[in-house]
Amino acid sequence: MWYAYDQFIAGAPVQDRKLRSDGYVDIKVDGVWCLEHRAIIMKELGRRLTRSELVKHIDGDNANNARANLVMKTRAEAAKET
């Protein structure tokens, strides 16, 4: 899976897009599927997320991957919200 994120960060085009049953959107990059919301943030950062970083949807809609609706948080920050 990291391969697809690395390729997306490097500028590879999205080949396909699908809505999963859990409400998240997967994108296909260079033949490999990955989560769109994570890929968007990684591309902006120019790096992979660390194990302690999460991407949250501000409005709670897991299919709304508009950049303005995504925020990166640490796992500790996210845990304080629940």
HELIX and SHEET records of a PDB file:
HELIX    1   1 TRP A    2  ILE A    9  1                                   8    
HELIX    2   2 GLU A   36  LEU A   45  1                                  10    
HELIX    3   3 ARG A   67  ASN A   69  5                                   3    
HELIX    4   4 ARG A   75  GLU A   81  1                                   7    
SHEET    1   A 3 VAL A  14  LEU A  19  0                                        
SHEET    2   A 3 VAL A  25  VAL A  29 -1                                        
SHEET    3   A 3 VAL A  32  LEU A  35 -1                                        
SHEET    1   B 2 GLU A  53  HIS A  57  0                                        
SHEET    2   B 2 LEU A  70  THR A  74 -1                                        
END                                                                             
